[in-house]
Amino acid sequence: MKIAVCLKQVPDMESKFKILEDKKIDESQIAFKINDFDNYAVEAALQLKEKAGGEVVIVTCGPDRSAKDIRQAFAMGADWGIHVNDPAVEAGDNFVVASTLQKAIESIGGVELVLTGVQAEDDQAAVTGVMLADLMGWPHCTNVKKLEVNGTSLTVNRELEGGLNEVLEMSAPAVLTVQSGINEPRYPTLPGIMKAKKKRLDVKKAADIGASAAAKTDFIKMFFPVSEHKAEIIQGDAATAAAKLVEKLKNEAKVI
Amino acid sequence: MAKIVAIAEHRNGKLTDATLELCKAAKELAGALGAEPAVAIMSKDDTLAKEVAKYIPLVLSVTNAALEGYTADGYTQAIKAVVETQDVKGVLVPHSYDGVDYAAKVAMAIGAGIVSNCNKAAVEGGSVVFTRNTYNGKIQEMKKVNTDKFVATFEKGAYDMEAAGGAGTVTAVSADIANVRTKSKGIIETMAGAVDISQAKIIVSGGRGCKDADKYKDVIVSLAQKLGGEYAASRPVVDSGWTDPARQVGQSGKTVAPDLYLAAGISGAIQHVAGMKGSKCIVAINKDPEAPIFNIATYGIVGDLFEVIPAMKEKL
């Protein structure tokens, strides 16, 4: 089965964020990595390939820095990739990205399954995969926690609230958006990292693949949230703070 | 009059809390836009349409045998029929598991822009400005659509629940539902386990910051035992297999409200907070002073949990 995995590079969420002119984050202090949810999608694709053969193609929209994490997916075992590196796509919204991914996937030819993360850790929108499915004219399932493929028959578990899963059947071609915990993503091996350097990565502009969608939403500004209820921060070194905390839990909150 | 339509959500024959929150959202937004608030409900019959009419003046009820259970294809076709026949300006959807599954598809079907995972909406200069969480809750952003209609999904708790009291009108809307491409084989429980942490008075919960299974056990499990409480975890700990799924707290796990909830190495993503914000006293221990968990905690220590927790144990 030929599988496309849509992968986004995102900031490490442990980074110290700084906002520039209410518009964007200061990237100079940020480390970037594969979106966690997409990492699970890469692993799911590799497991399917190992079981039934085929090909795993990484498709990414992002600036120059994204190439590092496409190569990371290559080092895990993905075969080749398409990197749409175009400021016009970067300036767009989820719809622009979904439309660009659609064109990129169509340019591969013969893709039967698209896997991606349920959402990006930075944007937290959880809409791009569903839009992509609609543009491809394919069915989809979101929040996938389990996946079995038998020919073109797909059996998937869709995560629901409170520990419940819905079991669904559908047919490929389809788009599945993967939830964390579906598998244990592998770490690249040294031979994998060496091979990744030589794997094919096609760098494209949107126009090269015939993508030209316009955004349907406009970004206005970003800001740090103002908390209404800020914790009482207990000061001091670890031993002092721990002692004060225990005292407060006993005598102030009276919960221990 | 143009309508702002909230999509009702129901499971096992009951409306969800999110539905009542969106009734409130629809009324507020419709008021500010000079529009009419309504709820659209998809079901096999109109039993629940009558129920939701207690919360909103107009209920648009799409009944069809194909809508007995949720499917993305079924809901999208039904909502599209409502939008096309009812002069709908905006569609409000819960940012729930089902909502995330169909909202973007509805936006595509009606040619609307979508702003998802919102916690606020305000009308400025005639257009709706949405505020939403990004970067794991560390940064908020404001967005609006540039299309004639909009779809927005709202996180749980964005609005208070509307109180019952009215007697709204139920209007039937017909929709052809064809070519549903996913087939539900049923709903299963994945977090069955002997332990029921929801009854515990004291819960010590660990997150990604616990580093690995052994450290989680050394620090979190032992402190919980010392305090006579239960140990629990945020999602990454369960995903990594450091403890069993029955101990997961959050939207996708258990909802708890103990006297003391001690969160160590947990950043406080909204999905986790949804499962523990009702706790009486919340303690947060985290290295990152910007972690959103400090916004809801009673007491906080900015520090290394591997130093703070052993020091706590010495004082107990």
Interface residues (C-beta under 8 A of the other chain):
Chain A: P11 M13 E14 K16 F17 I19 I25 D93 N94 F95 V118 E121 D122 D123 Q124 A125 A126 V127 T128 V130 M131 A133 D134 L135 P139 H140 C141 T142 N143 K145 T155 N157 R158 E159 L160 E161 G162 G163 L164 N165 E166 V167 L168 E169 M170 S171 S180 G181 E184 A215 K216 T217 D218 F219 I220 K221 M222 F223 F224 P225 S227 E228 H229 K230 A231 E232 I233 I234 D237 A238 A239 A241 A242 A243 L245 V246 E247 K248 L249 A253 V255 I256
Chain B: A72 D73 H95 S96 Y97 D98 V100 D101 Y102 A103 A104 K105 A107 M108 A109 A112 G113 I114 V115 S116 N117 V129 R132 N133 T134 Y135 N136 G137 K138 I139 Q140 E141 M142 K143 K144 V145 N146 T147 R181 T182 K183 S184 K185 G186 I187 I188 E189 T190 M191 A192 K201 I202 L227 R235 P236 V238 D239 S240 G241 P245 A246 Q248 Q251 S252 G253 K254 T255 D259 L260 S267 K280 C281 I282 V283 A284 D288 E290 P292 F294 N295 I296 A297 T298 Y299 G300 I301 V302 G303 D304 E307 V308 I309 A311 M312 E314 K315 L316
